[in-house]
Amino acid sequence: MELQPTLVILAAGMGSRYGGLKQIDPIDKAGHKIIDFSIFDAYRAGFKKVVFIIKKENEADFRSCIGDAVSSKMQVEYVYQELSNVPEGFVIPEGRVKPWGTAHAIYCCKDVVKEPFAVINADDYYGVSAYQSLYEFLTTKKEEEKLPFCMVGYELKNTLTENGSVARGCCQMDAEGYLETIDERTNIIKTEDGAAYSKDEGQTYIPMSIETLTSMNM
């Protein structure tokens, strides 16, 4: 029996960029949250297990607002991203409080995720077709590939905001569509001619194509 893929949702850093529990704030009059749409789309695509990476102190809120409802349709697991959970030999700097980041969050899943998996941000909307593409990739045998990884890319024009600027990982691919590099660009804004980004906190801007393929951490 083949292992079915799991959806891993990054939610431990919920307060660092937003100042609150953004993932459990409703975005419509019916009370739906961004994460509700993400989980529903993933379920429709075929995912039947979800792992929430959270801070332990937020577990009660997550269970009552999200996890308990999801558990009626999908297998639900919780993983805590704790500073102390590091590989043997690593030393935690004195005074460190901020979470280590995405790679460490995935490392914290090692005891509950033993199957192919997809990773998303808890506060981004991706669309059902993205989950369908991921599910197909993760359930297709790739015995000839040593590192069977993939990334869902989005054209920059579909990820810009009318309010302020965004940061995006801009992707460079080879002729066969394989990812070669990701260039992290900040202060990306919409312009009359398309888009532009800044290297000096908005003092000057460099034009860029709105068709640039970008990563949304999926």
C-alpha positions in Angstrom: 0.0 0.0 0.0 1.4 3.4 -1.1 1.8 6.1 1.5 -0.7 9.0 1.0 0.7 12.5 1.1 0.3 14.8 4.0 -0.3 18.6 4.2 2.1 20.4 6.6 0.9 23.9 7.6 3.5 26.4 8.9 1.7 28.3 11.7 4.3 28.7 14.5 5.4 32.2 13.4 1.9 33.5 13.5 2.7 36.6 15.6 5.9 37.7 14.1 4.7 39.3 10.8 1.1 40.2 11.8 1.0 40.9 15.6 -1.7 38.4 16.4 -3.3 35.1 15.5 -3.8 35.9 11.9 -4.5 32.3 11.0 -7.7 32.2 13.1 -9.0 35.7 12.1 -12.2 35.4 9.8 -12.0 37.0 6.4 -15.7 36.9 5.4 -19.1 37.4 7.0 -19.5 33.6 7.4 -16.5 33.5 9.7 -14.2 31.5 7.3 -10.5 31.9 7.7 -7.8 31.7 5.0 -6.6 28.4 6.5 -10.2 27.0 6.1 -10.0 27.5 2.4 -6.5 26.0 2.2 -7.5 22.8 4.1 -10.7 22.5 2.1 -8.8 22.8 -1.2 -6.2 20.3 -0.1 -8.9 17.8 1.0 -10.7 18.1 -2.4 -7.3 17.4 -4.1 -6.9 14.2 -2.1 -5.0 15.1 1.0 -6.4 13.2 4.1 -3.8 14.1 6.8 -2.8 17.6 8.0 0.0 18.5 10.4 -0.1 21.9 12.1 3.2 23.3 13.1 2.4 25.7 16.0 3.6 27.2 19.2 2.5 25.0 22.2 0.8 27.9 23.9 -1.5 28.4 20.9 -2.7 24.8 20.7 -6.0 25.3 22.6 -7.0 28.2 20.2 -6.0 26.2 17.2 -7.9 23.1 18.3 -11.1 25.0 19.1 -11.0 27.3 16.0 -9.6 25.0 13.4 -8.3 21.5 14.3 -11.4 20.1 16.0 -13.6 20.8 12.9 -10.9 19.4 10.5 -10.5 16.2 12.5 -14.0 15.0 11.4 -12.7 14.8 7.8 -8.9 14.4 8.1 -6.3 13.0 10.4 -4.9 15.9 12.4 -1.5 16.1 14.1 0.1 18.9 16.0 3.9 19.7 16.1 5.5 22.3 18.3 8.3 24.3 16.9 10.5 24.7 19.9 14.0 26.1 20.1 15.2 23.1 22.0 14.3 20.7 19.2 17.6 20.7 17.3 19.9 18.0 15.9 22.5 16.6 18.3 25.6 18.7 18.4 23.9 22.1 17.8 24.0 24.7 20.5 21.2 27.2 21.1 22.6 30.8 21.5 21.9 32.4 24.9 18.9 34.7 24.7 17.5 33.3 21.5 13.7 33.6 21.4 12.8 33.8 17.7 11.9 30.5 15.9 14.6 29.1 13.7 12.7 29.3 10.5 11.0 27.1 7.8 13.7 24.4 7.6 13.6 23.9 11.4 9.8 23.8 11.4 10.0 20.9 8.9 12.7 19.2 11.0 10.3 19.3 13.9 7.8 17.1 11.9 10.2 14.2 11.6 8.4 12.0 14.2 4.9 12.4 12.7 5.5 12.7 9.0 6.9 9.5 7.4 5.2 9.9 4.0 5.4 12.3 1.0 4.3 15.8 2.1 3.5 19.3 0.9 4.2 22.5 2.9 2.2 25.7 2.9 2.0 28.9 4.9 -1.0 29.2 7.1 -1.8 32.7 6.0 -1.6 32.5 2.2 -4.2 31.4 -0.3 -3.0 29.2 -3.0 -6.0 27.9 -5.0 -7.3 24.4 -5.5 -5.3 23.7 -8.7 -2.1 24.1 -6.8 -3.0 21.3 -4.4 -4.1 19.2 -7.3 -0.7 19.6 -9.0 1.1 18.8 -5.7 -1.0 15.8 -5.0 -0.4 14.4 -8.5 3.3 15.0 -8.1 3.5 13.3 -4.7 1.5 10.3 -5.7 3.4 9.6 -8.9 6.4 7.3 -8.6 9.7 8.9 -9.4 12.2 6.0 -8.8 14.6 7.6 -11.3 14.9 10.8 -9.3 17.2 11.0 -6.3 15.6 14.2 -5.0 11.9 14.2 -6.0 11.0 17.7 -4.9 8.8 20.3 -6.5 7.6 23.9 -6.0 4.4 25.5 -7.2 5.2 28.8 -8.9 3.1 31.9 -9.3 3.4 34.7 -11.8 4.4 37.9 -9.9 1.3 39.8 -11.3 -0.9 37.4 -9.4 0.8 37.9 -6.0 1.1 41.7 -5.8 -1.0 43.9 -3.5 -2.7 47.2 -4.0 -1.6 48.2 -0.5 2.1 48.7 -0.1 4.9 46.2 -1.1 5.6 42.5 -0.9 8.7 40.3 -0.7 8.9 37.4 -3.1 11.4 34.6 -4.0 12.0 35.1 -7.7 12.7 31.9 -9.5 15.2 31.1 -12.3 14.6 27.8 -14.2 16.5 25.9 -16.8 15.2 24.9 -20.2 13.4 21.8 -18.8 11.6 23.7 -16.1 13.9 22.7 -13.2 14.6 25.3 -10.6 18.1 26.7 -10.6 18.0 29.7 -8.2 15.7 31.7 -6.0 16.5 35.4 -5.6 14.8 37.0 -2.6 13.6 40.4 -3.6 11.9 42.8 -1.1 9.9 46.0 -1.5 8.2 44.9 -4.7 5.4 47.2 -5.8 3.0 47.6 -8.6 3.9 50.3 -11.2 2.2 51.8 -14.3 4.6 49.7 -16.4 4.2 46.5 -14.3 6.3 46.0 -11.2 9.6 47.2 -9.6 11.6 46.3 -6.5 14.0 48.1 -4.3 17.4 47.2 -2.7 17.6 50.4 -0.6 14.4 50.5 1.4 12.5 52.3 -1.3 15.0 55.0 -2.2 15.3 53.7 -5.8 13.4 51.1 -7.7 14.5 48.5 -10.4 11.9 47.5 -13.0 11.0 43.8 -13.2 8.6 41.7 -15.3 5.2 41.0 -13.8 5.5 37.5 -15.4 8.4 36.6 -13.2 7.8 33.2 -11.6 7.8 33.5 -7.8 7.7 31.2 -4.8 4.8 31.5 -2.3 6.5 28.9 0.0 4.5 26.0 -1.4 
